[in-house]
Amino acid sequence: MTATLSPHPATAPDGAGAPRRRPDRWRWLLLGGALPFVLVALARSTRFSEGDTYWQVTTGAEILQRRTTALVENDSWDAAGTPWHPNSWLYDVLVERAWALGGWAGLGWWTVLTVSLVGAAVALVGRGLGASVPHLTVLGTVAVVPLVVWLSARPQTVSYALVVLVVALAARVLTSPRRLLSGAAALLALTAVWVNLHLAALGGLAAVAGGVALAALTGPARARLGRSAVVVGAVGVGCLLSPLGTGILAAAGATAGASVDLIDEWAPLWRAKGYLVLTWSVAALLCAALVVAWRRSARTGTTPSWLPYWTGATAVLVAGGVTAARFSPMALLVALPAVAAVVPLLRPARLPWLVSRLSLALPVAVGAAVLGVALSDLGDFGRPGPLFPTAATIAAVPDGCRVLNEYDEGGLLTLLRGSDGVLVSADGRNDVYGMDTLVWAERLMAGRDGALAELAEHRVGCLLLEPDRPLVAQAVAAGWRITARDDVRVLLIAP
């Protein structure tokens, strides 16, 4: 193996036999893969649609107040007293600080920052692998389309940036002939930060292990099993450096078990929604491109030293996306900088002509569309989007009322009215409520026999639901009063 992540001179993006002088990577970051992500960040900040952000703000505040991550649920009426541990405690603290410093605008700028970091990671790693600016620009613009729905103010977004960086750093440590210990220490530290931001760091461990395994099976790394073990071990130990310690696997399993039947992104591919299948399909296509580039370069002996490793890391995440769709965006983003670097090995017909034109026209077209969305909604920067009840509807909830609400808006209710004693039925923390509780609440909203009597037993005096819920009609017939209404929700108060 070579001692660098840069491709062999024969595989340089411009096709020259000698290495070319690359422009400064920092100067070109925004013109490489990052710019499309920055534009999407601005659009997502003006159409805020992530309900989990709001309960993460209140969780961050509770962590700072109690000085512990071992919490007890106290925001709901149906899961009160349940012990729980947030799987993104450090992210929750940081997003709470953004809210404390800037309110709605703080959440908007936090979204811009975290989504932009994903693009910066892709661009930085791609340039390190030798990808040209036009290739990164075109592929980044195309890839960001299926990723739009995944990029928002959520800890998963930070994980998307960190999985690219961890996979890249592991590759560098694996292929470098010296500084093994310092490289492993840096890898351990980066993984430790990640696991406290989000438990999805376990996905990074799987990707690195898959990459190391394929590299060891197919190349000179077989003679360096000790280095391979150090790399995987550093990531593995980093994953244990959180308040959960060795309980991280049990926590991840509990979250998955409570999510697979309820949350779209946890669904297996064969029953996933269209946009989930699209993300996985693009990731699988990019993985296939890496395999083709590897086979073609092997015939001429010009395979970049990092390519087998990167193919294995991507393949593991693509395989994970079959059983849980949430791994698909990670697979796509890991593959993206590597594919941009091996485009010259694929050499499709008229490629230089096509890339030279698309690298300008495509970002301009997509950027104009995205900026149009962002500017049209600029007044709502960082504020809840049109899928949430309005501030007036939420303000109409009586103090101290127990509310049966839709799953995604409980966090917003708690953030705005929790200090008034308002208790919710759910807020997106499916690992806290459990499947049985969430299914029970869903059946109540569907208007099953005796639903209103069950609500009375639990002293629930408010319904904040979609207007077409069968329970709404039953409540109106039983004398519940409609006290507020907007385009997406209706508020009813018990007689």
Secondary structure, DSSP 8 states (H G I E B T S, - for coil): --SSSS--GGG-TT--SS------HHHHTIIIIIHHHHHHHHHHHHSB--THHHHHHHHHHHHHHHT-S-EE--SBSSSTT-EE--TTHHHHHHHHHHHHHHHHHHHHHHHHHHHHHHHHHHHHHHHHHT--HHHHHHHHHHHHHHHGGG-SSSHHHHHHHHHHHHHHHHHHHHH-SS-HHHHHHHHHHHHHHHHHH-TTHHHHHHHHHHHHHHHHHHSGGGGGHHHHHHHHHHHHHHHH-STTGGGHHHHHHHHHHHHTTT-GGGS-GGG--HHHHHHHHHHHHHHHHHHHHHHHHHHHT---TTHHHHHHHHHHHHHHHHH-GGGHHHHHHHHHHHHHHHHHHH--TTHHHHHHHHHHHHHHHHHHHHHHHHHHTGGGTTSB-TTS--HHHHHTS-TT-BEEE-GGGHHHHHHHHGGGT-BBS--S-HHHHHHHHHHHHHHHHTT-TTHHHHHHHTT--EEEE-TT-HHHHHHHHTT-EEEEE-SS-EEEE--
